[in-house]
Amino acid sequence: MAINNVNANTTAANASVQRQASPETQSRLASNNVPQGDHEPVGAGNSVSISSQASRLSEAESRLSSVNEVNQERVESIRASINEGTFEINAESIAENLLEQDNFF
């Protein structure tokens, strides 16, 4: 795949279009003075408003970002069980969870 001559190919394609276009269009294409229509420049007089749903989503996102993702009580409980030697590993549960996660991929 040759990418080196992209500009050369584009120039050749433009030249081909210009030969097929009317004299007025050829002149505009040659001078890059293609009319843009009767509209205001981008951003002039435009406004953006956020819906109430978007506002609620933004607020919910802010609240969730401040929530601690780690259940510290659960961590301490597991840590204590490990230290006491009473923590039991449920291999079947681990395998099932791994298989469920595999379905996501």
C-alpha positions in Angstrom: 0.0 0.0 0.0 1.6 3.3 -1.1 0.8 6.2 1.1 3.7 8.4 -0.1 1.9 9.9 -3.1 -1.4 10.9 -1.4 -1.0 14.6 -2.4 0.0 13.7 -5.9 -3.1 11.5 -6.3 -5.4 14.1 -4.8 -3.9 16.8 -7.1 -4.5 14.5 -10.1 -8.1 13.8 -9.0 -8.8 17.5 -8.6 -7.4 18.2 -12.0 -9.7 15.6 -13.5 -12.7 17.1 -11.7 -11.7 20.6 -12.9 -11.6 19.5 -16.5 -15.1 18.1 -16.3 -16.6 21.1 -14.5 -18.1 24.2 -16.0 -15.8 27.2 -16.6 -17.2 29.1 -13.6 -16.7 26.1 -11.3 -13.2 25.6 -12.7 -12.4 29.1 -11.8 -13.7 28.8 -8.3 -11.9 25.5 -7.7 -8.6 27.0 -9.1 -8.9 29.9 -6.7 -10.2 28.0 -3.8 -13.0 30.5 -3.7 -15.9 28.1 -3.3 -19.0 29.9 -1.9 -19.9 28.9 1.6 -23.5 29.8 1.5 -25.5 32.5 3.3 -24.9 31.7 6.9 -23.2 33.2 9.9 -19.7 32.1 11.0 -19.6 29.1 13.3 -20.2 30.2 16.9 -21.9 33.5 16.0 -25.1 33.8 18.0 -25.2 30.1 18.8 -25.9 28.8 22.2 -25.9 25.4 23.9 -28.2 24.3 26.7 -27.9 21.2 28.8 -31.0 19.2 29.3 -32.3 18.4 32.9 -31.4 14.8 32.3 -27.8 15.7 31.4 -27.6 17.9 34.5 -28.9 15.0 36.7 -26.3 12.6 35.1 -23.5 15.1 35.8 -24.6 15.4 39.4 -24.8 11.6 39.8 -21.3 11.3 38.3 -20.0 13.8 40.8 -21.5 12.0 43.7 -20.2 8.6 42.5 -16.7 10.0 42.1 -16.6 10.8 45.8 -17.7 7.3 46.9 -14.9 5.0 48.1 -14.9 2.0 45.8 -13.3 -0.2 48.5 -15.5 -1.8 51.1 -13.0 -1.3 54.0 -15.1 -3.3 56.4 -15.0 -6.3 54.1 -11.2 -5.9 53.6 -10.7 -5.9 57.4 -12.9 -8.9 57.8 -11.0 -10.9 55.2 -7.6 -9.7 56.6 -8.6 -10.9 60.1 -9.8 -14.3 58.8 -6.4 -14.7 57.0 -4.4 -13.8 60.1 -6.5 -16.2 62.2 -6.1 -19.0 59.6 -9.9 -19.3 59.2 -10.2 -17.9 55.7 -11.6 -20.5 53.4 -11.1 -20.3 49.6 -14.1 -21.4 47.6 -12.4 -22.6 44.3 -15.8 -23.4 42.7 -17.0 -19.8 43.2 -13.8 -18.3 41.9 -14.0 -20.5 38.8 -17.6 -19.6 38.2 -16.8 -15.9 38.5 -13.9 -16.2 36.1 -16.1 -18.0 33.5 -18.7 -15.2 33.9 -16.1 -12.6 33.2 -14.8 -14.5 30.2 -18.2 -14.1 28.6 -17.6 -10.3 28.5 -14.7 -10.8 26.1 
